[in-house]
Amino acid sequence: MLSSDGAIPIDAEADERAVMLVHGDCALDGVPLEKYLLYVVAPGANVSLSSLSGGRAILLGGEAFATERHVWWNFVSSSKGRIEQAKADWFAGRFPRVPGDPDEYIPLPEGKPKTITD
């Protein structure tokens, strides 16, 4: 949480870094952040997170994984087979319901999820 006129540096030594604004206002090097968007910081870039009136942000990052990761919908694994098992488990209802929310169920997306490319 940043107080009014607060600022912190984002560690340039981390392999991977990202920031998400969840409340109030924040900016990366003066560029205002939009709430709930994930901003990926370029490796090695020296940036600062600041707030004019106070804000709360999530900082993510650290050492890069040594092995490749696969992503499908909400599932992430180093094994494509494990993702296929998770899809089957979700479809069959083998995941526990969220405590306090027994009614909502989000079905698996149909077809292949969209891929974002640079």
N, C-alpha and C positions, 0 to 999 in steps of 0.2 A: 504494500500500500504506500502510495506517495502522498505526502501532505501538499498543501498549496505551495507552489513555487519549489517543489521538491525535484530532485534529479539523482539518478544513479547511473554509473557506467555499466554497459553490458560487456561481460568478460570476452575479450577478443581471442583468448587462448582456447576456448571451447571449440570442438570440431563442428558441432551443430548447435544453432541457437534460433529460437523463435519467441515471439511475444504476442499475447492476446489481451486486449482491453476488455474488462468485464464490468467496470463501473466508473463513472466520472469521466475525466479526460486525461489522456496521455498522448505523448508525441515521441517519435524516434528522430533524434537530431532535428527537431522542429517540425517534422511532418506529422500532422494529427492522425491518430489511429481511429479506425472505425470499430465500433463495438462488435465483438465476437468474430472478427476476422483474424486469421492466423498470419502473422507477418514473419517471414523467414529472413534472418539476417545473414548476409553473405559471409562466408568463412574469412576470418582475419580482419573484418571491418571493425573499426573503432567507432562505436555509436553510444549514445546516451539516451536513456528513457527519462522523460520529464513530464511534469504536470503543472498546469497553471492554477487550477482550483481544487486539486486533489483527485486521485484516481486509484483504481485497483487493477492490476494486470497480472497475468500468469506468465512467468518466465519458464521456458522449456529449453533443454539442451544438455550437452555434455559430450562425452566421447562417442564417436561414431561406432556403430556395430561393426564387428569384424566380418560378419557374414551377411549375405543378401537377405532382405526382407521382402515378403510378398504381401500385398494388400488386396482384399476383396470385401467391399462394403465396410462393415465394422470389424472385420477380422484381419489380424496382422500376425504373421508367423514367418519363421525361417524355413518352414516346410509347406509346400503346396498341398501335400497330402493332409496335413493337419487342418488347413483351411477347408478342404473338401469335407473332412469329418465334422468341423464346426458348422458348415452349411447344413449337412444332414441332421446334426443334433438340433439346430435351430428349427429347421422345418418340422422335425418330429416332436418339438416341444420339450426337449430334454434340458433346456436352459431354465434355471429357476426364474420365477417372476420377480419383479422389483418389489421389495417390501413396501407396503402401503399403497401399491398401485396394481392390484390383482387383475384388473380388467383390460388394460391396454396391451395390445400385442402388435408389433410392427412386422409384417410379413417380409420374407426375403425379396429383394428386388428381382423382377423378371429379366431374363437376358443377361447380358454382360454389362457391368457398371461402366459409366463413362470414365475415360482416361483423360487426364489433363497433361498436356505436353507443352514444353516451352517453345 
